[in-house]
Amino acid sequence: MSWPVLSRRPKSETVMTVQNVIKHQTESGVILRRRKVTAEKKKFRVAYDLLSAADAGLVKDHFDLVNLHSSFDWTDKTGVTRSVFFEKEISYIEHVNGWFAFEPFEFTES
């Protein structure tokens, strides 16, 4: 399953690193830290300008298929294809008749 091909490119893509540290404080007050996992994962916040009804339909259908539990392939702005899943549900309003404003999509690497 892949992210749908939309008629517009994203307005912005914000990249964040997922916290990969476990902290433990000993009885003496020393804080020990170690990695949770060996692979670094990233989160992406992808924002679009207004999407047409056709593009909005593709996004809504895609979300209905994968929801919050299935991963899908998404290509970032550098051309790297990543396996990601939705971090939160999609939210949108019909801003102008036939044009939809979506909250930024949040993806996390799987």
C-alpha contacts under 8 A as a table, 3 or more apart, distances in Angstrom:
res1	aa1	res2	aa2	distance
1	M	71	S	7.87
1	M	72	F	5.12
1	M	73	D	6.32
2	S	72	F	5.22
2	S	73	D	4.52
2	S	74	W	6.14
3	W	62	H	7.23
3	W	72	F	6.71
3	W	73	D	6.09
3	W	74	W	5.34
3	W	75	T	7.98
4	P	58	L	6.36
4	P	59	V	6.82
4	P	62	H	7.17
6	L	9	R	7.18
6	L	55	D	5.70
6	L	58	L	7.88
7	S	55	D	6.95
8	R	48	Y	7.79
8	R	51	L	7.66
9	R	48	Y	7.25
10	P	13	E	6.94
10	P	46	V	6.50
10	P	47	A	5.68
10	P	48	Y	4.65
10	P	49	D	7.32
11	K	46	V	7.68
11	K	47	A	5.54
11	K	48	Y	4.88
11	K	49	D	6.12
12	S	45	R	7.97
12	S	46	V	5.88
12	S	47	A	5.29
12	S	48	Y	7.03
13	E	44	F	6.54
13	E	45	R	5.63
13	E	46	V	4.56
13	E	47	A	6.49
13	E	76	D	7.97
13	E	77	K	7.48
14	T	44	F	5.53
14	T	45	R	4.97
14	T	46	V	6.47
15	V	42	K	6.73
15	V	43	K	5.85
15	V	44	F	4.76
15	V	45	R	6.65
16	M	42	K	5.63
16	M	43	K	5.01
16	M	44	F	6.26
17	T	40	E	7.54
17	T	41	K	6.28
17	T	42	K	4.52
17	T	43	K	6.04
18	V	40	E	7.35
18	V	41	K	5.60
18	V	42	K	5.35
18	V	43	K	6.34
20	N	35	R	5.59
20	N	36	K	5.26
20	N	37	V	6.58
20	N	40	E	7.11
21	V	33	R	6.48
21	V	34	R	5.62
21	V	35	R	4.67
21	V	36	K	5.37
22	I	33	R	5.64
22	I	34	R	5.49
22	I	35	R	6.15
22	I	36	K	5.86
23	K	31	I	6.65
23	K	32	L	5.71
23	K	33	R	4.61
23	K	34	R	6.84
24	H	31	I	5.61
24	H	32	L	5.15
24	H	33	R	6.44
25	Q	28	S	7.95
25	Q	29	G	5.83
25	Q	30	V	5.60
25	Q	31	I	4.30
25	Q	32	L	6.09
26	T	29	G	5.28
26	T	30	V	5.36
26	T	31	I	6.32
26	T	32	L	7.48
27	E	30	V	7.43
35	R	38	T	6.76
37	V	40	E	7.41
41	K	108	T	7.46
41	K	109	E	5.73
41	K	110	S	7.58
42	K	108	T	6.04
42	K	109	E	5.75
43	K	106	E	7.04
43	K	107	F	5.64
43	K	108	T	4.39
43	K	109	E	6.43
44	F	105	F	7.90
44	F	106	E	5.62
44	F	107	F	5.08
44	F	108	T	6.33
45	R	104	P	5.99
45	R	105	F	5.57
45	R	106	E	4.57
45	R	107	F	6.51
46	V	104	P	5.26
46	V	105	F	5.08
46	V	106	E	6.43
46	V	107	F	7.97
47	A	102	F	7.77
47	A	103	E	7.08
47	A	104	P	4.33
47	A	105	F	6.39
48	Y	51	L	7.21
48	Y	101	A	7.92
48	Y	102	F	7.17
48	Y	104	P	7.00
49	D	101	A	6.87
50	L	95	H	7.87
50	L	99	W	5.88
50	L	100	F	5.36
50	L	101	A	4.89
50	L	102	F	7.35
51	L	54	A	7.93
51	L	55	D	5.80
51	L	56	A	5.84
51	L	99	W	5.50
51	L	100	F	5.13
51	L	101	A	6.49
51	L	102	F	7.84
52	S	55	D	5.26
52	S	56	A	6.01
52	S	98	G	6.06
52	S	99	W	4.66
52	S	100	F	6.28
53	A	56	A	4.99
53	A	57	G	5.99
53	A	98	G	5.18
53	A	99	W	5.75
53	A	100	F	6.76
54	A	57	G	5.14
54	A	58	L	6.45
55	D	58	L	5.09
55	D	59	V	6.35
56	A	59	V	5.13
56	A	60	K	6.11
56	A	100	F	6.58
57	G	60	K	5.11
57	G	61	D	6.00
58	L	61	D	5.21
58	L	62	H	6.06
59	V	62	H	5.08
59	V	63	F	6.17
60	K	63	F	5.13
60	K	64	D	6.15
61	D	64	D	5.04
61	D	65	L	6.37
62	H	65	L	5.19
62	H	66	V	6.36
62	H	67	N	7.93
63	F	66	V	5.29
63	F	67	N	4.92
63	F	68	L	7.99
63	F	90	I	7.64
64	D	67	N	5.40
66	V	69	H	6.40
66	V	70	S	4.86
66	V	71	S	6.86
66	V	72	F	7.52
67	N	70	S	6.55
67	N	86	F	7.11
67	N	89	E	7.53
68	L	85	F	6.58
68	L	86	F	5.29
68	L	87	E	6.67
68	L	88	K	6.83
68	L	89	E	7.05
69	H	85	F	7.10
69	H	86	F	7.78
70	S	85	F	6.17
71	S	83	S	6.18
71	S	84	V	5.19
71	S	85	F	4.42
71	S	86	F	7.72
71	S	110	S	6.95
72	F	83	S	5.48
72	F	84	V	5.55
72	F	85	F	6.21
73	D	81	T	6.32
73	D	82	R	5.57
73	D	83	S	4.65
73	D	84	V	6.27
74	W	81	T	5.49
74	W	82	R	5.38
74	W	83	S	6.38
74	W	84	V	6.74
75	T	78	T	7.83
75	T	79	G	5.66
75	T	80	V	5.40
75	T	81	T	4.14
75	T	82	R	6.10
76	D	79	G	5.44
76	D	80	V	5.59
76	D	81	T	6.45
76	D	82	R	7.46
77	K	80	V	7.49
82	R	109	E	6.88
83	S	109	E	5.82
83	S	110	S	5.85
84	V	107	F	5.82
84	V	108	T	5.26
84	V	109	E	4.26
84	V	110	S	5.23
85	F	107	F	5.39
85	F	108	T	5.57
85	F	109	E	6.58
85	F	110	S	6.68
86	F	89	E	7.06
86	F	105	F	7.46
86	F	106	E	5.88
86	F	107	F	4.68
86	F	108	T	6.53
87	E	106	E	5.34
87	E	107	F	5.36
87	E	108	T	6.11
88	K	105	F	7.79
88	K	106	E	6.45
90	I	102	F	7.33
90	I	103	E	6.95
90	I	105	F	6.67
91	S	102	F	5.77
91	S	103	E	5.53
92	Y	100	F	6.54
92	Y	101	A	5.43
92	Y	102	F	4.15
92	Y	103	E	6.01
93	I	100	F	5.67
93	I	101	A	5.45
93	I	102	F	6.67
94	E	97	N	6.57
94	E	98	G	6.94
94	E	99	W	5.84
94	E	100	F	4.39
94	E	101	A	6.27
95	H	99	W	5.96
95	H	100	F	5.41
95	H	101	A	5.84
96	V	99	W	5.17
96	V	100	F	6.99
102	F	105	F	7.82
